Amino acid sequence: MGEVRLQDVSKRFRMRVGQEVQTVQALDRVSFSVAEGEIVALIGPSGCGKTTALRIVMGLELATSGQVQVDGVAVTGCGHDRGLVFQHAQLLPWLTARQNVMFGLEMKGMRGRELMDTAMRYLALVGLTASADRRPHQLSGGMQQRVGIARALAIDPKVLLMDEPFGALDAQTREVLQAELLDIHARTGKTILFVTHDLDEAILLADRVVVLRAGVVETILAVPLPRARGDLGQLRGTEAFAAARHDVWRALHGTVPVPHASAVH
């Protein structure tokens, strides 16, 4: 399983501005779902609430009102049913790649040979078997992010959450990792919810795109591209990609009304 459901999720922050305490509405009654095995992208302008929504799903933040459920169970904090990949890999610098992957497994209670074998299996999944004994400073940015993905997947979560996972990488490395993520998804079937600022990335990777503006779901658009996506470079040149990209662009800029896909399957 791995269905995620947000129902009327709101989040308000109180912050001091000068001598006054103001309330900021980060999310306002946000509702959408992510089906088992689906990839959904959250996209919108800076400050629209994308990362806040993701953190609430992970359990790092609590909603002011509304509810998040994973497979029908309310999210009240972090759990091993969800794994998070950050924009920057956030690796422990004194540990090797293998030890960084093992760290999450140890927190889950795994020990002994199973611990080592599982870590190596997921490093192999992201193509880093030969780099298992390198420390983060000996890895490129793309390789560090692969370790972060391996660490998140190794605990075998139902849902993989990703916060702009490729945003800090150069364009070439980003495109390589986008293709690798789709390959990992094809092999694992994980439910994926990811935040991105990259319009092309949202269309290339996602089954549906949730557009947020000012903490509100502006629209939810289905991406009419089949799986498997194949060569992403060739896909960018298709009419279907261009049309889907234009629909999301219009939704982001609020210039033309677009049809709202069902928030719940």
C-alpha positions in Angstrom: 0.0 0.0 0.0 1.0 3.6 0.1 -2.0 5.9 -0.4 -1.6 9.5 0.9 -4.7 11.6 1.6 -4.7 15.3 2.7 -8.2 16.5 3.8 -8.8 20.2 4.5 -5.2 20.7 5.8 -4.5 24.2 7.0 -1.4 25.6 8.6 -1.0 28.9 10.4 2.3 30.3 11.8 2.6 33.1 14.3 5.6 35.3 13.8 6.8 38.6 15.3 7.3 41.5 12.9 8.7 44.4 14.8 6.6 44.9 17.9 3.6 43.0 16.4 2.8 39.3 16.3 1.2 38.3 13.0 -0.5 35.2 11.8 0.6 33.8 8.5 -1.7 31.3 6.6 0.7 28.9 4.9 -1.9 26.4 3.8 -5.7 26.9 3.6 -7.9 23.8 3.4 -5.6 21.8 1.1 -7.1 18.5 -0.1 -5.6 16.0 -2.6 -4.6 12.4 -2.6 -1.7 10.3 -4.0 -2.7 6.8 -5.1 -0.6 3.8 -4.4 2.3 3.7 -6.8 1.5 7.1 -8.2 4.0 10.0 -8.7 2.6 13.4 -7.8 4.4 16.7 -8.1 3.7 19.8 -5.9 4.5 22.9 -7.8 4.0 26.6 -7.2 5.7 30.0 -6.6 8.1 30.4 -3.7 6.2 30.7 -0.4 3.1 29.0 -1.6 3.2 26.2 1.0 4.7 23.3 -1.0 7.4 22.3 1.5 5.1 23.0 4.4 2.6 20.5 2.9 5.4 17.9 2.4 6.7 18.4 6.0 3.2 17.8 7.3 2.9 14.6 5.4 6.2 13.5 6.8 5.2 14.4 10.3 7.8 17.1 10.8 5.1 19.7 11.2 1.6 19.4 12.6 -1.4 20.8 10.7 -3.4 23.6 12.4 -6.5 21.8 11.2 -7.5 19.0 8.8 -5.8 15.6 8.6 -3.2 13.7 6.7 -3.6 9.9 6.4 -1.3 7.2 5.0 -3.3 4.1 4.2 -6.2 5.4 6.3 -4.0 6.0 9.4 -3.7 9.5 10.6 -0.2 11.0 10.6 0.7 12.3 14.0 4.5 12.3 13.7 7.4 10.8 11.7 7.3 7.1 10.9 9.1 4.4 8.9 6.2 4.2 6.5 7.5 7.5 5.0 11.0 8.3 3.8 12.2 11.9 3.0 14.8 13.0 0.5 16.0 16.6 1.1 17.2 19.1 -1.5 20.7 18.7 -0.1 21.5 15.2 0.9 22.1 15.9 4.6 24.6 13.1 4.9 26.6 12.6 8.1 30.1 13.7 7.0 32.0 11.3 9.3 30.2 8.2 7.9 30.8 6.4 4.6 28.0 6.1 2.0 27.3 2.6 3.3 27.2 3.8 6.9 24.9 6.7 6.0 22.4 4.2 4.5 22.9 1.9 7.5 22.1 4.7 9.9 18.4 4.8 9.0 18.2 1.0 9.2 19.8 1.0 12.6 17.2 3.5 13.8 14.6 1.0 12.6 16.3 -1.7 14.7 18.1 -3.7 12.0 21.4 -5.4 13.1 24.0 -7.8 11.9 24.5 -9.2 8.4 21.0 -8.1 7.3 22.0 -4.5 8.0 25.1 -4.6 5.8 23.4 -6.6 3.0 20.4 -4.2 2.9 22.5 -1.1 2.8 24.6 -2.6 -0.1 21.4 -3.6 -2.0 20.1 -0.1 -2.0 23.5 1.4 -2.9 23.5 -1.0 -5.8 20.0 0.2 -6.7 21.3 3.8 -7.1 24.5 2.7 -8.8 26.9 3.3 -6.0 28.3 -0.1 -5.1 31.8 0.9 -5.9 31.5 4.1 -3.8 30.2 2.4 -0.6 33.3 3.2 1.4 33.7 6.9 0.4 32.7 9.7 2.7 30.5 12.5 1.5 33.3 14.9 0.7 34.7 12.3 -1.7 31.4 12.1 -3.6 30.0 14.5 -6.2 26.7 16.3 -5.5 24.8 13.9 -7.7 26.4 10.9 -5.9 25.5 12.4 -2.5 21.9 12.8 -3.6 21.9 9.1 -4.7 23.0 8.1 -1.2 20.2 10.2 0.2 17.7 8.4 -2.0 19.2 5.0 -1.1 18.9 5.9 2.6 15.3 6.9 2.3 14.4 3.7 0.3 16.4 1.3 2.5 13.8 1.6 5.3 11.3 0.3 2.8 8.8 3.2 3.3 5.3 3.0 1.7 5.8 6.6 0.5 8.8 8.4 -0.7 8.7 12.2 -0.1 11.2 14.4 -1.9 11.8 18.1 -1.4 13.3 19.6 -4.6 15.6 16.6 -4.7 17.5 17.7 -7.8 17.2 21.5 -7.4 20.8 22.1 -6.2 22.3 20.0 -9.0 23.6 21.1 -12.4 21.3 20.6 -15.4 23.1 17.5 -16.8 23.2 15.7 -13.4 19.6 16.6 -12.8 18.5 15.0 -16.0 20.5 11.9 -15.2 18.9 11.6 -11.8 15.4 12.2 -13.1 15.8 9.2 -15.4 17.2 7.2 -12.6 14.3 8.1 -10.3 11.8 6.8 -12.9 13.8 3.6 -13.2 13.8 3.2 -9.5 10.0 3.8 -9.4 9.5 1.2 -12.2 11.4 -1.3 -10.1 10.0 -0.6 -6.7 6.5 0.8 -7.3 6.9 3.3 -4.5 4.3 6.0 -4.1 6.2 9.3 -4.6 5.2 12.9 -3.6 7.8 15.5 -4.6 8.2 19.3 -4.5 9.7 21.1 -7.4 10.1 24.5 -8.9 11.0 23.0 -12.3 8.0 22.9 -14.6 9.7 20.5 -17.0 10.6 18.2 -14.1 7.0 18.1 -12.9 5.7 17.0 -16.4 8.6 14.6 -17.0 8.2 12.7 -13.8 4.7 13.0 -12.4 1.4 11.3 -13.2 -0.4 14.3 -11.8 0.6 17.9 -10.8 -0.9 19.7 -7.9 -0.5 23.5 -8.4 -0.5 25.6 -5.2 -0.8 29.3 -5.0 -0.8 31.3 -1.7 -1.5 28.1 0.3 -4.5 27.0 -1.8 -4.8 24.2 -4.4 -5.2 26.1 -7.6 -5.8 23.0 -9.7 -4.8 19.4 -10.1 -3.8 18.3 -13.6 -3.3 14.8 -15.0 -0.1 14.4 -17.1 -1.2 12.6 -20.3 2.1 10.8 -20.9 2.2 7.0 -20.6 4.6 5.0 -18.5 7.3 4.0 -19.1 8.4 7.5 -20.1 11.4 6.3 -22.1 14.0 8.8 -23.2 13.3 12.0 -21.4 15.2 14.1 -23.9 13.0 12.8 -26.8 9.9 13.2 -24.6 10.6 17.0 -24.2 10.2 17.4 -28.0 6.8 15.8 -28.2 3.5 17.7 -28.7 2.0 16.0 -25.7 4.8 17.2 -23.4 4.5 20.8 -24.8 0.7 20.8 -24.3 0.9 19.5 -20.7 3.7 22.0 -19.9 1.5 24.8 -21.2 -1.5 23.7 -19.1 0.6 23.8 -15.9 2.2 27.1 -16.9 -1.2 28.6 -17.3 -2.3 27.3 -13.9 0.8 28.7 -12.3 0.3 32.1 -13.8 -3.5 32.2 -13.4 -4.0 33.5 -16.9 -6.5 30.9 -18.2 -8.8 28.7 -16.2 -7.9 25.0 -16.5 -10.0 22.0 -15.6 -9.6 20.7 -12.0 -8.9 17.0 -11.8 -10.4 15.1 -9.0 -8.5 15.5 -5.7 -9.4 12.0 -4.7 -9.2 8.9 -6.9 
